[in-house]
Amino acid sequence: MVTQLFDAVVVGGGIAGTASAYYLRRQGLSVALIEQHAPAWGASGRNPGFLWLQTKAAGTAMEFSLAGRRFVEALAGELPDFGFRACGGLIIYRDEAFAEAARAFVADRAQAGCR
Ligand SMILES: Cc1cc2nc3c(=O)[nH]c(=O)nc-3n(C[C@H](O)[C@H](O)[C@H](O)COP(=O)(O)OP(=O)(O)OC[C@H]3O[C@@H](n4cnc5c(N)ncnc54)[C@H](O)[C@@H]3O)c2cc1C
């Protein structure tokens, strides 16, 4: 039985499973990672990899997202085949009437911790 051979068994080779396996292994545990198809076969292999900060509300959601950003930046410095590029976001308005709302939005996001 795989559960008798390893300290931990992680099911699913997406970001959640591989991250769990990675950090368990770093703690010194022996880990079996079981994937039914191929690594990143699910949502983790099909998304564009955006880390949105500007859409998060101040408080818990923003703190959680900033922690996520620190997490991927740390991983990018640690893993040879993982990268992260902070490139910001662009919201375009064409009508001058939206200028005030856009400025308020930017000020609100900056105050919430988005950077
Ligand atoms: C189109 C799309 C765009 C997205 N865009 C973004 C984005 O820009 N930014 C962002 O942060 N998030 C985005 N997401 C969300 C993000 O991709 C998911 O939240 C994340 O990948 C989920 O990771 P996971 O490891 O929980 O699941 P998954 O990546 O789905 O991994 C689960 C794995 O478990 C395996 N599995 C399931 N059952 C078993 C079993 N019984 N035995 C063995 N293996 C099993 C599956 O094959 C799969 O590989 C997007 C999602 C989608 C679908």
Ligand as a Chemical Component Dictionary entry (heavy atoms), coordinates in Angstrom:
data_LIG
# 
_chem_comp.id                   LIG 
_chem_comp.type                 NON-POLYMER 
_chem_comp.pdbx_formal_charge   0 
_chem_comp.three_letter_code    LIG 
# 
loop_
_chem_comp_atom.comp_id 
_chem_comp_atom.atom_id 
_chem_comp_atom.alt_atom_id 
_chem_comp_atom.type_symbol 
_chem_comp_atom.charge 
_chem_comp_atom.model_Cartn_x 
_chem_comp_atom.model_Cartn_y 
_chem_comp_atom.model_Cartn_z 
_chem_comp_atom.pdbx_ordinal 
LIG C1  C1  C 0 -9.839  28.720 -18.034 1  
LIG C2  C2  C 0 -9.300  29.020 -16.647 2  
LIG C3  C3  C 0 -8.598  30.194 -16.449 3  
LIG C4  C4  C 0 -8.093  30.483 -15.170 4  
LIG N1  N1  N 0 -7.336  31.606 -14.986 5  
LIG C5  C5  C 0 -6.727  31.831 -13.807 6  
LIG C6  C6  C 0 -5.797  32.899 -13.654 7  
LIG O1  O1  O 0 -5.518  33.642 -14.577 8  
LIG N2  N2  N 0 -5.249  33.096 -12.429 9  
LIG C7  C7  C 0 -5.525  32.271 -11.365 10 
LIG O2  O2  O 0 -4.982  32.491 -10.275 11 
LIG N3  N3  N 0 -6.384  31.218 -11.485 12 
LIG C8  C8  C 0 -6.965  30.977 -12.686 13 
LIG N4  N4  N 0 -7.814  29.911 -12.821 14 
LIG C9  C9  C 0 -8.062  29.075 -11.650 15 
LIG C10 C10 C 0 -6.875  28.132 -11.405 16 
LIG O3  O3  O 0 -6.400  27.592 -12.626 17 
LIG C11 C11 C 0 -7.360  27.021 -10.470 18 
LIG O4  O4  O 0 -7.919  27.583 -9.287  19 
LIG C12 C12 C 0 -6.208  26.119 -10.057 20 
LIG O5  O5  O 0 -5.433  25.696 -11.166 21 
LIG C13 C13 C 0 -6.768  24.912 -9.321  22 
LIG O6  O6  O 0 -5.677  24.101 -8.994  23 
LIG P1  P1  P 0 -5.918  22.680 -8.348  24 
LIG O7  O7  O 0 -4.564  22.074 -8.129  25 
LIG O8  O8  O 0 -6.821  22.831 -7.173  26 
LIG O9  O9  O 0 -6.767  21.868 -9.432  27 
LIG P2  P2  P 0 -6.311  21.279 -10.864 28 
LIG O10 O10 O 0 -5.251  22.092 -11.530 29 
LIG O11 O11 O 0 -7.566  21.039 -11.635 30 
LIG O12 O12 O 0 -5.635  19.902 -10.479 31 
LIG C14 C14 C 0 -6.356  18.788 -10.031 32 
LIG C15 C15 C 0 -5.624  17.562 -10.563 33 
LIG O13 O13 O 0 -6.116  16.429 -9.865  34 
LIG C16 C16 C 0 -6.178  15.360 -10.766 35 
LIG N5  N5  N 0 -7.126  14.411 -10.207 36 
LIG C17 C17 C 0 -8.428  14.615 -9.948  37 
LIG N6  N6  N 0 -8.966  13.521 -9.381  38 
LIG C18 C18 C 0 -7.959  12.612 -9.283  39 
LIG C19 C19 C 0 -7.902  11.298 -8.778  40 
LIG N7  N7  N 0 -8.980  10.675 -8.250  41 
LIG N8  N8  N 0 -6.711  10.652 -8.814  42 
LIG C20 C20 C 0 -5.606  11.262 -9.342  43 
LIG N9  N9  N 0 -5.622  12.522 -9.817  44 
LIG C21 C21 C 0 -6.783  13.192 -9.789  45 
LIG C22 C22 C 0 -6.600  15.996 -12.073 46 
LIG O14 O14 O 0 -6.241  15.207 -13.196 47 
LIG C23 C23 C 0 -5.837  17.314 -12.048 48 
LIG O15 O15 O 0 -4.587  17.233 -12.726 49 
LIG C24 C24 C 0 -8.333  29.591 -14.081 50 
LIG C25 C25 C 0 -9.061  28.411 -14.312 51 
LIG C26 C26 C 0 -9.523  28.120 -15.580 52 
LIG C27 C27 C 0 -10.264 26.827 -15.821 53 
# 
loop_
_chem_comp_bond.comp_id 
_chem_comp_bond.atom_id_1 
_chem_comp_bond.atom_id_2 
_chem_comp_bond.value_order 
_chem_comp_bond.pdbx_ordinal 
LIG C1  C2  SING 1  
LIG C2  C3  SING 2  
LIG C2  C26 DOUB 3  
LIG C3  C4  DOUB 4  
LIG C4  N1  SING 5  
LIG C4  C24 SING 6  
LIG N1  C5  DOUB 7  
LIG C5  C6  SING 8  
LIG C5  C8  SING 9  
LIG C6  O1  DOUB 10 
LIG C6  N2  SING 11 
LIG N2  C7  SING 12 
LIG C7  O2  DOUB 13 
LIG C7  N3  SING 14 
LIG N3  C8  DOUB 15 
LIG C8  N4  SING 16 
LIG N4  C9  SING 17 
LIG N4  C24 SING 18 
LIG C9  C10 SING 19 
LIG C10 O3  SING 20 
LIG C10 C11 SING 21 
LIG C11 O4  SING 22 
LIG C11 C12 SING 23 
LIG C12 O5  SING 24 
LIG C12 C13 SING 25 
LIG C13 O6  SING 26 
LIG O6  P1  SING 27 
LIG P1  O7  DOUB 28 
LIG P1  O8  SING 29 
LIG P1  O9  SING 30 
LIG O9  P2  SING 31 
LIG P2  O10 DOUB 32 
LIG P2  O11 SING 33 
LIG P2  O12 SING 34 
LIG O12 C14 SING 35 
LIG C14 C15 SING 36 
LIG C15 O13 SING 37 
LIG C15 C23 SING 38 
LIG O13 C16 SING 39 
LIG C16 N5  SING 40 
LIG C16 C22 SING 41 
LIG N5  C17 SING 42 
LIG N5  C21 SING 43 
LIG C17 N6  DOUB 44 
LIG N6  C18 SING 45 
LIG C18 C19 SING 46 
LIG C18 C21 DOUB 47 
LIG C19 N7  SING 48 
LIG C19 N8  DOUB 49 
LIG N8  C20 SING 50 
LIG C20 N9  DOUB 51 
LIG N9  C21 SING 52 
LIG C22 O14 SING 53 
LIG C22 C23 SING 54 
LIG C23 O15 SING 55 
LIG C24 C25 DOUB 56 
LIG C25 C26 SING 57 
LIG C26 C27 SING 58 
# 
